[in-house]
Amino acid sequence: MNQVKTLEALFASQNEIEKAAARLLRDAQALKTILKRQPLCPEVSELLAELRRGGDDAKTLATRFGTALRAHADAEFVADQAKRPKWTPSRNASPGQRLRRGMLKRGCLAGNIDAPGFGL
């Protein structure tokens, strides 16, 4: 349960990073538009370039962060699946139930095989 809360907090921080990067890029675009209309001193142009680089860096970090989180979640899933016992079909199933299950797997039937009255 603790891992779930930790992952939720990490995903929330990733979203905050992405929002901050988008805000930086939006501010840089607005500054660029203003500079096109009224050229100012060269320091403002350098500030604009620095803003854009900062926004791009933040976006890249957010992307890497998201990739790392997904890799972590995938690794946890694989570890959980490795602990589970391998599924084996029930030997108590009737020949008709086995036939319907096979038809369901091949796509001949649609529905829930465990539903009451399925396949009758």
C-alpha positions in Angstrom: 0.0 0.0 0.0 2.9 2.3 0.8 4.3 1.8 -2.8 1.0 2.8 -4.3 1.0 6.1 -2.3 4.7 6.7 -3.3 4.0 6.1 -6.9 1.0 8.4 -6.8 3.1 11.1 -5.3 5.8 10.6 -8.0 3.2 10.8 -10.8 1.8 13.9 -9.2 5.3 15.5 -9.1 5.8 14.5 -12.7 2.6 16.3 -13.7 3.8 19.4 -11.8 7.1 19.3 -13.6 5.3 19.1 -17.0 3.0 22.0 -16.1 5.9 24.1 -15.0 7.8 23.3 -18.2 4.7 24.2 -20.3 4.3 27.5 -18.4 8.0 28.3 -19.1 7.6 27.5 -22.7 4.4 29.6 -22.9 6.1 32.6 -21.3 9.1 32.2 -23.6 6.7 32.2 -26.6 5.0 35.3 -25.3 8.3 37.1 -24.8 9.4 36.1 -28.3 6.2 37.6 -29.7 6.9 40.8 -27.8 10.5 41.0 -29.0 9.4 40.6 -32.6 7.2 43.7 -32.2 9.6 45.8 -30.2 13.2 44.8 -30.3 14.9 45.5 -27.0 18.4 45.0 -25.7 20.3 41.8 -26.6 20.1 40.6 -23.0 16.4 40.1 -23.4 17.0 37.9 -26.4 19.5 35.9 -24.3 17.0 35.6 -21.5 14.4 34.3 -24.0 16.8 31.7 -25.2 17.6 30.7 -21.6 13.9 30.4 -20.8 13.4 28.1 -23.8 16.3 26.0 -22.9 15.1 25.7 -19.3 11.6 24.7 -20.5 13.1 22.1 -22.8 15.3 20.8 -20.1 12.3 20.5 -17.7 10.2 18.7 -20.4 13.1 16.3 -21.0 13.4 15.6 -17.3 9.7 15.1 -16.9 9.8 12.6 -19.8 12.7 10.7 -18.3 11.0 10.7 -14.9 7.8 9.3 -16.5 9.8 6.6 -18.3 11.6 5.6 -15.1 8.2 5.4 -13.3 6.7 3.2 -16.0 9.8 1.0 -15.9 9.5 0.7 -12.1 5.8 -0.1 -12.3 6.5 -2.7 -15.1 9.2 -4.3 -13.0 6.9 -4.5 -10.0 4.2 -6.1 -12.2 6.6 -8.7 -13.6 7.8 -9.5 -10.0 4.2 -9.9 -8.8 3.3 -12.1 -11.8 6.4 -14.3 -11.1 5.2 -14.9 -7.6 1.7 -16.1 -8.7 1.2 -19.8 -9.4 0.8 -20.7 -13.0 -2.8 -21.2 -14.1 -3.9 -24.7 -14.9 -7.3 -25.6 -16.2 -9.6 -27.4 -13.9 -9.8 -31.1 -14.3 -13.3 -31.1 -12.9 -14.7 -29.2 -15.9 -17.1 -31.1 -18.1 -16.3 -31.8 -21.8 -18.9 -29.2 -22.8 -17.3 -26.6 -20.5 -13.9 -27.4 -22.0 -15.3 -27.1 -25.5 -17.0 -23.7 -24.8 -13.8 -22.4 -23.1 -11.8 -23.4 -26.3 -14.4 -21.7 -28.5 -14.2 -18.6 -26.3 -10.4 -18.5 -26.6 -10.6 -18.9 -30.4 -13.1 -16.0 -30.6 -16.1 -18.2 -31.7 -18.1 -17.1 -28.6 -18.3 -13.8 -26.9 -19.2 -13.3 -23.3 -18.3 -14.5 -19.8 -18.0 -18.3 -19.6 -18.7 -18.2 -15.9 -22.0 -16.4 -16.3 -25.0 -18.5 -15.4 -26.6 -20.1 -18.5 -23.6 -19.3 -20.8 -23.5 -21.4 -23.9 -26.8 -23.1 -23.3 
